[in-house]
């Protein structure tokens, strides 16, 4: 095949990917440049598949392992003790096939943010709906994402003509979906704080920290408080932890989690991350978990993406500013654990390299438990392009890349570095 034919074929594949999956052309161009066509095709294919499991952290102060496993077994969930971490249970996500052809059914199109949950079996709510065909209450409907990928089949609970007049309620009761994730968050044992659900990269990030009983810990994450709650349990609720929540909704969610888990020694402060680190802090911290807003391009399933390359660069720029300014609220030799749910070099190795370019940061070894898993090849870093060759050795020592493709789960990146002594 000559170069013109190869170029035409690549252009055809490029436009087909844009059409079929609604990925931004600028994002695809960036990925094709960084990863190559074969990897991008494999990546998009895997990002559309459901994850293989949920990672459940057992609150051993409230319940023992065997009792929680027995509860899961009674609900007919497929669960087992986690292979890597002895305080976690892995609950299987069951992949499914649709029983029949859905082409003749009326469709309900949902937004990008809700597509993952619906693909795993959650019902469709009023706020999720973007567009819809005509149907009556009790009709079967097909639920699709913004790129018309089928997520689920279900029974409508209202007439389509009513949707525009409704506020918060269920629109479609999902009966078949691409996969089934057990509704752990709806269980009474979850509401009573017997367990928490964390993403794999959050677990690895927390496990990579070298926590001590004399620490003063800062948590900057967009989650609902599960990260801070788990850190509190690891430190026996005896170490002060400050959680930065960026808006009223997150403050409410974090407080609800802390109430549920009975976590102590945690205070919640409302502030943007950048506003917090740029404001002069009276208290200085000795350990930081930072999981800033990021592209979440390693979270599966994602069927279509409204992310553009410009927005990705904006994320990376904000992450670099945040990490660069963290020193303002830290004591000397503070350990920083940086976490993203991203596959992208800009948000991962790029931020790590930028941090090491500062005279006041050093890379730092991962905790003993994570380093051991890395030596056993159960956790790894990844090969990096020439642009990051200058920090290749530091990345090998101080980072983990959890590949969403090889692990068939939500992936991401963890790196550790420290504030140098002046």
N, C-alpha and C positions, 0 to 999 in steps of 0.2 A: 504494500500500500504506500502511495507517495504522500508527501507531506501535506498537500492540499486536501487529499481525502481524509487523512488523519485529523486535520484541522476542522473539516466539515463535520466529521463524526463527533469530535469533542464538543463542538458548538451545538450539535443536535442533542447530545446527552445533557449538556448544560441547560438548555431551554426546556427540555422535558422534566428535569428535576425542579426547575422553577414552577412549571405548570402543575405538576403532580403533587408537590409537597408544599407549595407556597413559601419556599425559602426565598429570602431576599437575594437578588442577583449579586449584590455587593458582598454579602456574607459568603455565598458559594464561591465567588472568585477568590476571596481571601482563603477559604479552606482548601480549594484546589491548589492554590499557590503553596500553602504551608504543608499540606498532607498528601497531595497527589490524588488522581482520579480514583484509583482502586480503593484507597482507604476511605475517601469521602462516600463512595457508593456503599461500602460496608458499614460505615458509620450511620448514614441515614437509615439504612435498613434496620440496624440494631436499635436506633433511637425510636423507631416506631413500634418496637416489640415491648410488651410489658416486662417489668423487672421480675426476677425469679424469686425474691423473698423479701420479707420485712424483718428488720433487726429490732428485737425487743429487749430492753434492758430491765432486768428483774430487780425490783427494790427489795433487797433481801432483809431490810429492816421491817418490812410489812408481810412478806410471804416467802416461802422457800421455793427452790427450783421445781422440785417434784410436784408440789401442790399446784403451781401455775401450769406446768405441763399437763397435769391431769385435767385442769379446767379447760385448756385448749383441746385436749383429746375428747372431752365430753361434747364440745361444740363441733367436733369432727374437723378441726383444723389440723393440717399436717405440720407438726412442729418437732424440733429437736434442739438439743444443746448446741450452741454455736461452736463451729470447728476452731475458730481463732481465739475467742474471748470467753472466759469461763463465767462471766456474769451476764451473758446474753443468750437468748433463745432465738433461733431462726424459724420463722413461720413462712411456709411456702405460699407463693402466689400461683394459683392454678391457671394455666393457659387453656383457652377454650376455642372451639370452632362454632360458627353459626350454623344452625340446623338447616336453614333453607335460604333461598334467594331473597334478598331484601329490596331488589330494584323497584318492585311495584308498590312498596309502602310509602306513605307520606313521610317526609323528612323533617327533623328538627335540627337546625344547625346551632352549635354551641361555641362559646368563645375559647380562645387558646388556653386561658388560665384553668378552666374547668375540665378540659379534655382528658387529662391524665386520670383524674379521679373517676370520671364517668367510664373510661375504658377499663377501670378496675372494679366497676360494679356499683358506683354511687348513683343515686337517682338524680334526675335533671331538675334543677331549681329555677325559679323565675329569673334570677339574676344571670343565669348561665346562657339564656337563649338569645341568639342573634337574629335568626330568621326561621320561618316555619311555613309548611304547606297547610292546607285546610284539612282538619280532621275533627272527629267527635270524641267525647269522653268515652273511654273503653276501647278505642281503636288501637291496633298495633301500629307503632311508628318506628322509623329508623333514625338513630341519632348519629350525626356526622360532625366532623370538625370543620374548620374554616377551609380546608383543602379537599373537602368531600370524602375524606377517609372515614369508613364506617367504624364507629366506636361501640355501639350497643343497639340492641332492640328492646323495646319495652311497650308498656301499655299507657296510653295517655290518661291523665286523671282529670283533665278539664277539656272543654271545647277550645279549639284554636282561637276562636273569636273572643274568648275571655282573657287571653294571655296579657294583652296590653293594659287591661284594667286591674291586674293582680299585682300584689307586692311580693312578699316573701312566702312562697309555698312550693310544694312539689308539683312539677308539670308532667313528668314522665317517670313511672316506676320501672326501673331497669330490670329486665328478666334474663337477658343474655348479654354478655359483654365479651370483649376480646380476652379478658382475664378476670379472675375473681380474687381480690385481695380481702381476706377475712376482715370484717368490720371491727377491728380491735379497739378503735377509739370510741365505739359505742357500748363497750362492755362495762358492767358495773365495777369490775375489778380495776379497769383503767381509771374510771372516775374516782375510785377510792385510793388511787395512787400506788397500786401494787406493781405497776410497770410503766415504762415510757417507751416511745417509739422514736428512734433516731435514724437518720440516713447513714449508710456505711461510712461516708467520708467524715461526717461529724464524729462518729465513734472513733475512727482512726485518729482524727485530730485531737480528741480528748485523751486518747490512750498515748499519744506521742508526747504529752506534757509530763514534765517531771514535777509533780505536785508535792509540796511540803507542808507540814503543819504550822509553819511560821509565815506562810504566804499571805498576801493580800491580793485577791484575784479580780481581774476586770474581764467581763464577758461582753463582747460587742458582736451580736448576731441578730439576724432578722427572724429567728425562730420564735416559738411560743413559750420559751423558757425551759425546754427539756435539756438543753446543753448545760445551763447553770444548775438545774436540779441534779443532773448526774454528777457534775463536778462536786456539788455539795455532799452527795452521798459518798463519793470517793475520799473526801476529806472529813468524813464523819460529822458533817454539819458543825465543825469547830473552827472553820477558816472563813474570814469575811469575804464575801463575793458581792461585787457591784455589777448589776446588769443594766446596760444602756438600752432603753426602748425608744424608738424614734418617733412614735406617735401615740395618740390615746388608745387606738385599737390594739397596738402591741402591748402597751402597759396593761390593759385589761386582760389580754390573753396570757401574758407572763404571770400576772398575779393569780389568775385562775389555775395555772399549772402549779405554782408554788403552794397554793392552798390545797390542791389535790394531792401533791406529793409530800406535803408536810415538811417541806424543806425549810431549814432555819439558816440564820446568819446570812441571808440574802437581802439586799436592798435594791429597789428598782428606781432608776433615775431616768426621767424623760428628757431626751436631747437627741439631736442628730449626731452621728458619729464624729463628723468633722467639727461640729460646734463644740463637742465635748473635749476633743484633744486640743483644740485651739484656745479653749478657755483655760485660764490659770487654775490648776487644781491644787487644793490644799493637801489632799491625800495622794500619795504616790503608790504605784502598784508594783508588785514583784513578779507577777505572772499574768499574761494576757492571752485570751482566746479571741481572735478577730476573724469573723466571717462576714465580710462586707457584701453589699449588694453586688451580684455578679450575673453573668448571662445565663447561668443554669443550663448550659449546653451539654452537660453530662447527666442530666436527669431524664430517665425514661419512664413511660413512653412520651415522647414529644412528636406529634404527628405533623405539625407545621410550625413555622417560627416567624414571628413578626420582628425578629431581631435583624437589624441592619449593621453593616460594618462600622458605620459612623457611631452608632450607639454602643457597639462593642468597644471601640476605642475610648469612648467617653467613660464607660465602666472602668477600663484599665487605668485611665488618667486619674479618676477619683480614688481608685484603690492605691495607686502610687502616692498620691497626696496624703491619704489617711495613714498609710504605713510610715511614710517619711516623717510625719508629725507626731507619731506615737510617743517619741522620746520625751515629749513635754510633760507626760503624766506618769513617767516611770522612774523607779529607783535604779541605781547602777546594777548592771548584770541581770536585769529583768529578762525573762524568757518570753518570747512572742511566738505564738502558734498561729499561722496564717492558713485559712481554709477557704476553698471555693468549690462550687459544684460546676466546674467549667472544664472543657477539654482544651481551651485555647491557650497557646503559648503567651499571648499578651497578658492575660489575667493570672497566669501561673508563673512559669519560669521568668517571664518578663518583669513581674513585680518583685520576684526574689532577686533577680540581678540588679534591679534598681535599688533595692534595700541595701545590698552589699556594696553598692557604689558610695554609700554614705559613710563618712569616717567614723560614725558613732555606732555602727552595727557590725556584728560578726555572725557568720552562720553558726548554728548550734546543733549538736548531735540530738537525734531523736531519743525518746525514752528507751530504757532497757528492753521493755516488752516489745516495742515496735521494731527496734533494731534487731532483736532476735528473730522476729518474723521475717524481716527483710533478708537476713542471712540465710534463712530457710527457703527463700524465694516465694514465700506466701504473700508478701507485699513487695512491691518494686518501685523504682523510679522509671523513667523512660529515656530513650535516646533523644537528644535535642539537636536542632539544626545548628549550623555554623555560628549563627548570631549569638548563641548562648554557650559556645565552647569555653569561653573564659571562666564560666562558673560551673563547668561540668562536674568537677570533683566535689565542689561544695553541694551541688544538687544531689549527688550520689550519697553523700553523708547525711544531708539534712532535709530530704524531701521524699514524699511518697506520691506516686500517681496511681490512682485506682481506676483502671481502665473499664469504662462501661461496656465495651465489646467483649473482652475476655472474661469479665466477671458477670456479665448479663445482669447488671444491677446499676443503680445510680452511682456514677463515678465522681471523680473530682481530684483535688490536689491539696496536699498539706506540706507546709515547709516550716522549719523552726529557725529562728535566729535570736540573738541576744543584743541588748544594749551594752556597749563596751563601758568599762570603767573609765572615767575621765582621766 
